[in-house]
């Protein structure tokens, strides 16, 4: 049903069925991009999480690969292979991931090795790092690796559901032997407390950007006995040697995406640029509708991070222009599933349904909007990107409206 479901995002590479959340293990190996992700192929629910896998040589045409990592009965990852990263360990692609053994969510770090096709994986059984013995930390997960001054380090997101967040730091020149180095950053830092308030910092990524370092983290909150995912923030600052370890000193921060359905991005530094994929969850569908559809969750198109003064911004990867096909009408309705709007002035995207019309995206001063099924990614000129969801059906039509004062072009997108 998914390929005929007008709300299914056909160009984003996700499998036809099942649950998808966080992007994992972004890698560029021998001319091929590899994107892994949290995946349940059997149900559109978050359970029995594995690592799904797609690959591409051009960021537009995606190939479905075999499932990479699987939850294994009797092993530390029997409850799920959660978020992590992939690194090149002396020529051997190696996944470093959160292994979860039970419903408590407490995690260990496991390794999995592959050949350079990244299609066949051998999952280890021994933890290389467990939970810290610190009552102020109840949750630790999502390892991410980076290099600094000739050494390899790892960070994990951490915190307490009724306490404060922190980023834990480890040295791991030998991936099988991790040395805990305490906290890289805590909410005692006033800049971090101001720009990234949370109980737990999830999915931390730390990368160099121009001559600075940027920490991207997702905000997990505990409110009235319920957890809430509260978007993604960046902290821009400097990485410094500090005793036996490092410290990250942020000078400013901000929101990475202003939309209601953007979370858990992962970054890939490749050929002098930093690429980003994020997860967009379902928003506006009932559990019954999700079950009937048979799929849930999608990854964004790849974006590039860049600095504008002291602000971290993002834009669509230029390769996406390779998806453009023929032009579609402006100010007239059409039923294409996937399209892009490019405007030099005010414009809007509207979904027309039997119940009326819905404003899906607005560009007050121009910009770009990508629509693929139910996924909407807007990049307004001078504003923040915004990821959202809306759900066309078989009777719906789209319309792109141009206001006076700018040129608007609408492209059908496809790989045919």
Buried (B, 14 or more C-beta within 10 A) or exposed (E): EBEEBBBBBBBBBBBBBBBBBBBBBBBBBEEBBBBBBBBBBEBBEBEBBBBBBBBBEEBBEBEEBEBBBBBEEEBBBBBBBBBBBBBEBEEEBBBBBBBBBEEEBBBBBBBBBBEEEBEEBEBBEEBBBEBBEBEEBBBBBBBBBBEBEEEBBBBBBBBBBEBBBBBBBBBBEEBEEBBEBBBBBBBEBEBBBBBBBBBBBBBBBBBBBEEBBBBBBBBBBBEEEEEEBBBBBBBBBEBEEBEEBBBBBBEBBBBBBBBBBBBBBBBBBEEEEBBBBBBBBBBEBEEEBBEEBBBBBBBBBBBBBBBEEEEBBBBBBEBBEEBBBEEBEBEEEBEBBBBBBBBBBBBBBBBBBEEEEBEBBBBBBBBBBBBBBBBBBBBBBEBBBBBBBBBBEEEBBBBBBBBEEBEBBBBBBBEE
